Amino acid sequence: MKIIITILIIPFFSFSQKIFTVDYASQADLKVYVTDYASQADLKVYKVDYASQISANSGKWFFVDYASQADKKIFFIDYASQADLKIYFVTYSSQSGWESKSKKHLLY
């Protein structure tokens, strides 16, 4: 019984970082600001090449081509004060993760 439950739960949580960028703020689930420095960000994000590389809310994002494929729709804004979430794009997968866990709930 535990094996069946585990098999059903893992796929649900492991694919929670599919992101689609919308054209208008009103279409977005989240307004995102990209910071200049990692220390200013709530989340350090690594863009993965394949959906199979994402993991549960760890900052590894896969950008999808269609809104219907996304778990979250985001809009990139110009000012940090308007942001729901501040991110910084990192070079390596191992650098991704939450700096401020207070906003982690935004991507569930």
PyMOL commands that set and color helices and strands:
alter all, ss='L'
color gray80, all
select helices_A, chain A and resi 2-14+25-27+38-40+51-53+67-69+80-82+93-95+101-107
alter helices_A, ss='H'
color red, helices_A
select strands_A, chain A and resi 18-21+30-34+43-47+60-63+72-76+85-89+97-98
alter strands_A, ss='S'
color yellow, strands_A
deselect
rebuild
show_as cartoon
